[in-house]
Amino acid sequence: MSIVVVGSVFFDDIETPLGCERRVLGGSATHFSLAASFFSPVKVVAAVGGDFDDAEFHTHRQRGVDLSGVERRQGNTGRWSGRYHEDMNQRDTLDLDLGVFAEFKPSLPTAYRKADYLFLGNIDPVLQADVLNQLEQPALVACDTMNYWIENSRAALEQLLRRVEVLLINDEEARMLSGERNLVRAARRVLAMGPRSLLVKRGEYGVIHFSGDSVFAVPAFPLEDVFDPTGAGDAFAGGFLGSLARAGDTSERAIRRAIVHGTVVASFIVEDFGCRRLARLNAEEIDQRYRQFVALTSVD
């Protein structure tokens, strides 16, 4: 089953305690699509500027990612600059230039409109809804959002949440959206807004899945060194949705397995800057770390 992802393609300038890199390929659609491609066919809808060299997508083409929905526009590709603290759960945005992404109005190619799975990356909920309207009958819709949209486009976001099955946000965003400080109560309020499942991303502390009366939590995979956490959440989403698409199953068991797959893929992307580690990654490494993760969390 195929996945359509709508999101950003940016150039990132990144500073972490372990190094500094400039003009690294980033953005939600970039990280998501490469992660998901290990499991299922992926189609990308995004916008880049005249400064974008097609060679930047070399790895994506190698992985079979469909880039025919990437629109080239006059102007510059978006850029983000950030600095991570010693505690890499904390970061500061130093600069943000949306470039051509500021006027991005996603339009899905005809071949994309029959996709089975849709991931709405972190963009304006009005645009997310417009993209959803362009699909014929997706089996599952998942979306991401952030504090800016929660604060400034809440009405549109709440309307969108009635139409999605899975919402992926971090714990701060869950509290902001719900108005609750306790994460469990926050999750119940968010689920009442419409999503069938809520995945709360907690960085190095792992992921918690809330659905109906079910709660499922997994830790992050333990690593000695984290070089760059940028894109880990999008890589998690890619691995998660890719796993569901490959299985063609959205049962509770399949969702839990997909959460582990997402966690495993996210553990690789942080081992180098940008998408470099995913570019060197192969399916055997994913399977091996998946088995390690299962053994790590087993009580038998």
C-alpha positions in Angstrom: 0.0 0.0 0.0 1.3 3.5 -0.8 1.7 6.5 1.3 1.4 10.2 0.4 3.3 12.7 2.6 2.7 16.4 2.5 5.3 18.6 4.3 8.4 20.6 4.1 11.8 20.3 2.3 14.3 22.6 4.0 18.0 23.2 4.3 19.1 23.1 8.0 22.0 24.7 9.8 22.5 22.6 12.9 24.7 23.0 16.0 24.8 20.3 18.7 27.3 19.5 21.5 28.9 17.0 19.1 29.4 19.2 16.1 28.1 21.7 13.6 26.8 21.3 10.0 25.6 23.8 7.4 23.0 23.3 4.6 22.0 19.8 5.6 18.9 18.5 3.8 16.0 18.5 6.2 12.3 19.1 6.5 9.4 16.9 7.6 8.7 15.4 4.1 12.4 14.7 3.7 12.8 12.7 6.9 9.4 11.1 6.8 9.7 9.8 3.2 13.1 8.3 3.6 12.2 6.5 6.8 8.9 5.2 5.4 10.6 4.0 2.2 12.1 1.1 4.0 8.6 -0.4 4.4 6.3 0.9 1.7 6.2 3.0 -1.5 6.1 6.8 -0.7 5.0 9.8 -2.7 6.1 13.3 -1.7 4.2 16.6 -2.0 6.4 19.6 -1.2 8.0 22.7 -2.7 11.6 23.7 -3.3 13.3 26.8 -4.7 15.5 27.5 -7.6 18.6 27.0 -5.4 17.7 23.3 -4.9 19.9 20.8 -6.7 18.2 17.6 -7.8 21.3 15.7 -6.6 20.0 16.5 -3.0 17.4 13.8 -3.6 19.9 11.1 -4.7 19.2 8.9 -1.7 15.5 9.3 -2.0 15.6 8.2 -5.7 17.8 5.2 -4.7 15.1 4.2 -2.2 12.3 4.5 -4.8 10.6 7.6 -3.3 8.2 9.2 -5.8 9.2 12.9 -6.1 6.9 13.9 -9.0 4.8 15.9 -6.5 7.7 18.1 -5.5 7.1 21.5 -7.0 10.0 23.8 -8.0 9.1 27.4 -7.5 10.9 30.8 -8.0 12.7 31.8 -4.9 14.8 30.0 -2.3 14.2 26.7 -0.5 13.2 27.2 3.1 16.0 27.3 5.7 16.1 26.6 9.4 18.9 27.2 11.9 19.0 25.7 15.3 21.2 25.0 18.3 20.8 22.1 20.7 21.7 22.2 24.4 23.7 19.6 26.3 20.2 18.2 27.1 19.3 17.6 23.5 15.6 17.6 24.4 16.1 21.3 24.4 16.9 23.4 21.4 16.8 27.1 20.2 15.7 28.2 16.8 18.3 30.7 15.7 16.7 31.6 12.3 13.8 30.5 10.1 13.3 31.6 6.5 10.3 29.8 5.0 11.3 30.7 1.4 9.0 29.2 -1.2 7.3 27.2 1.6 5.6 30.4 2.7 3.3 30.4 -0.3 3.0 26.6 -0.6 -0.4 25.5 -1.7 -0.2 21.7 -2.0 -1.7 20.2 -5.1 -1.7 16.4 -5.5 -0.9 14.8 -8.8 -3.7 12.7 -10.1 -1.6 9.5 -9.5 -1.4 10.4 -5.8 -5.1 10.8 -5.1 -5.8 7.1 -4.7 -3.2 6.6 -2.0 -4.1 4.3 0.9 -2.3 6.2 3.6 -1.8 10.0 4.1 0.6 11.8 6.4 -0.1 15.4 6.9 3.2 17.0 8.0 3.4 20.0 10.2 1.8 22.7 8.0 -1.2 25.1 8.4 -4.3 22.9 9.3 -6.2 24.7 6.5 -3.8 23.4 4.0 -3.8 20.0 5.7 -7.6 19.9 5.3 -7.3 20.9 1.6 -4.9 18.1 0.9 -7.2 15.6 2.6 -10.1 16.8 0.4 -8.0 15.9 -2.7 -7.7 12.2 -1.7 -10.4 9.8 -2.9 -10.7 7.4 0.1 -7.6 6.9 2.2 -7.6 4.0 4.6 -5.8 5.9 7.3 -4.9 9.6 7.8 -2.3 10.7 10.3 -1.1 14.2 11.0 1.4 16.3 12.9 1.0 19.8 14.3 2.8 22.2 16.6 2.3 24.9 19.2 2.1 27.7 16.6 -1.0 26.1 14.9 -2.6 25.2 18.2 -2.3 28.8 19.3 -3.1 30.6 16.0 -5.3 28.2 14.0 -7.1 26.3 16.7 -10.6 26.3 15.0 -9.2 24.9 11.8 -7.1 22.3 13.7 -10.1 21.1 15.7 -12.1 20.7 12.5 -9.2 18.7 11.0 -8.9 16.4 14.0 -12.4 15.1 13.4 -11.2 13.7 10.1 -7.9 12.0 11.1 -7.3 8.6 12.7 -3.9 9.2 14.2 -2.4 12.4 15.7 1.4 12.6 16.4 2.5 15.4 18.8 4.9 15.9 21.7 3.9 16.1 25.3 4.1 19.9 25.4 1.7 20.1 22.4 -0.7 17.6 24.0 -0.9 19.7 27.1 -1.4 22.9 25.1 -4.1 21.4 22.9 -6.0 19.9 25.8 -5.5 22.5 28.5 -4.5 19.7 30.9 -1.2 19.4 32.6 -1.5 15.7 33.4 -0.6 13.7 30.3 -3.2 11.0 30.7 -6.0 13.5 31.1 -4.6 15.5 28.3 -4.7 12.4 26.0 -8.3 11.7 26.9 -9.3 15.3 26.0 -7.4 15.1 22.7 -9.0 11.8 21.7 -12.4 13.3 22.4 -11.7 15.8 19.6 -11.8 13.0 17.0 -8.6 11.0 16.5 -8.8 7.3 17.2 -5.2 7.2 18.3 -2.8 9.7 19.9 1.0 9.2 19.8 2.8 11.4 22.2 6.5 11.7 21.3 8.8 12.3 24.3 12.3 12.4 22.7 14.8 10.3 24.6 12.0 9.2 26.9 10.2 7.3 24.1 6.6 7.3 22.9 3.2 6.7 24.6 0.2 5.6 22.5 -3.3 6.3 23.8 -6.3 4.7 22.1 -9.7 4.2 23.7 -9.0 2.5 27.0 -5.6 1.3 25.9 -2.2 2.8 26.8 1.1 1.5 25.3 4.5 2.9 26.1 7.9 2.2 24.7 11.3 3.7 25.6 13.7 5.2 23.1 16.4 2.8 22.0 19.5 3.4 24.2 22.4 5.0 22.3 25.9 6.0 23.5 26.0 9.1 21.2 23.2 11.3 19.7 24.7 13.5 17.1 21.6 15.3 15.8 18.0 14.8 17.0 16.6 16.9 14.1 14.0 14.9 12.1 13.7 12.1 14.7 10.0 12.8 15.2 9.4 12.7 11.4 11.5 9.6 11.0 9.5 8.0 13.7 6.3 8.9 11.9 7.7 7.5 8.6 8.7 4.2 10.2 5.4 4.0 12.0 3.1 4.7 9.0 5.4 2.7 6.7 5.1 -0.4 8.9 1.3 0.0 9.0 1.1 0.3 5.2 3.3 -2.7 4.7 1.2 -4.8 6.9 -2.1 -3.4 5.5 -3.4 -3.7 9.0 -4.4 -1.0 11.6 -5.3 -3.3 14.5 -4.0 -2.6 18.0 -1.3 -5.2 17.6 -0.2 -3.8 14.2 -0.1 -0.3 15.7 2.1 -1.5 18.6 4.5 -3.2 16.2 4.6 -0.1 14.0 5.5 2.1 17.1 8.5 -0.1 17.6 9.5 0.1 14.0 9.1 3.9 14.2 11.2 4.0 17.3 13.9 1.9 15.7 14.2 4.0 12.6 14.3 7.2 14.7 17.2 5.7 16.7 19.2 5.6 13.5 18.6 9.1 12.2 20.0 10.7 15.3 23.4 8.9 14.8 24.5 11.4 12.2 23.5 14.9 10.9 20.5 15.2 8.6 19.6 12.1 6.6 23.1 10.8 6.4 22.6 7.8 8.6 19.4 6.8 6.8 21.3 7.0 3.5 23.7 4.3 4.8 20.9 2.3 6.5 19.6 -1.1 5.1 16.7 -3.3 6.0 18.9 -5.9 7.7 20.1 -3.3 10.2 16.5 -2.3 10.9 15.5 -5.9 11.5 18.5 -6.5 13.8 17.8 -3.5 15.9 14.1 -4.3 16.0 15.0 -7.7 17.5 17.3 -6.0 20.0 14.5 -3.6 21.0 12.0 -6.5 21.5 14.6 -8.3 23.6 15.3 -5.1 25.6 11.7 -4.6 26.5 10.7 -8.3 27.0 10.0 -9.5 30.6 10.0 -13.2 29.6 
